[in-house]
């Protein structure tokens, strides 16, 4: 199930009309634990550095760790979703989003985004700024 899930993620990324290249790597530690990590480059030369640590449970795939770090073509942070357990005051702990809407960077409560939501958010940014 893990390898099928990873294959689905890669197909979604490769089928996006915004994606120019990707350098994704997958690792299967066991039939029930895997990773996907790497960088995706979009039409405007913005990039998404991502990692997902996946564990298969009896009824689903759990994303136990994730980070989606989206940067413009100058490597300036636009946003980052992650579940690092450092913002205990947020209602969505450990899930949160770092945004750079001006300065300083701030973190807000949010749920873990689906890949579709993430690509849609990036598409909005690319089409608005390309």
Secondary structure, 3 states (H helix, E strand, C coil): CHHHHHHHHHHHHHCCCCEEEEEEEEEEEECCEEEEEEEEEECCCCEEEEEEEEEECCCCEEEEEEEEEEECCCCCEEEEEECCCCCCCCCCCCCEEEECCCCCCEEEECCCCCHHHHHHHHHHHHHHHC
